[in-house]
């Protein structure tokens, strides 16, 4: 599928669309990408776990 190159460059995850706010707020599938996308770019672009932790 075609992807937005700006989104790829920022290392953002796609958040699945849902019509239900209940599932949106409790399901890992929806909350994990939202949390990841809120991290600063320097964290999202870490090359290793040790860099991520420091």
C-alpha positions in Angstrom: 0.0 0.0 0.0 1.0 3.6 -0.6 2.3 5.4 2.5 2.9 9.0 3.3 6.7 9.6 3.0 6.6 12.3 5.6 5.1 9.9 8.1 7.8 7.3 7.2 10.5 9.9 7.8 9.1 10.7 11.2 8.9 7.0 12.2 5.3 7.3 13.1 2.9 4.3 13.5 -0.5 4.2 11.8 -3.3 4.3 14.3 -6.2 2.1 13.1 -9.5 3.8 12.7 -12.4 2.7 14.9 -15.9 4.0 15.5 -16.0 2.9 19.1 -14.4 5.1 21.7 -14.4 2.3 24.2 -12.1 0.1 22.1 -10.0 3.1 21.1 -9.2 3.8 24.7 -8.6 0.3 26.0 -7.2 -1.9 23.1 -3.4 -2.2 22.7 -3.8 -2.1 18.9 -5.1 1.5 19.2 -3.3 2.8 22.3 0.3 1.6 21.5 0.7 3.5 18.2 -0.7 6.7 19.8 1.7 6.5 22.7 4.7 5.7 20.4 3.8 8.7 18.1 3.9 11.0 21.2 7.6 10.1 21.9 10.1 12.7 20.7 11.7 11.9 17.4 15.1 11.3 19.0 13.6 8.4 21.0 11.7 6.9 18.0 14.9 7.0 15.9 17.1 5.2 18.5 19.2 2.6 16.7 19.5 0.2 19.7 17.9 -0.5 23.0 20.9 0.9 24.9 20.5 4.2 23.1 16.8 4.1 23.8 17.3 3.6 27.5 19.9 6.4 27.9 
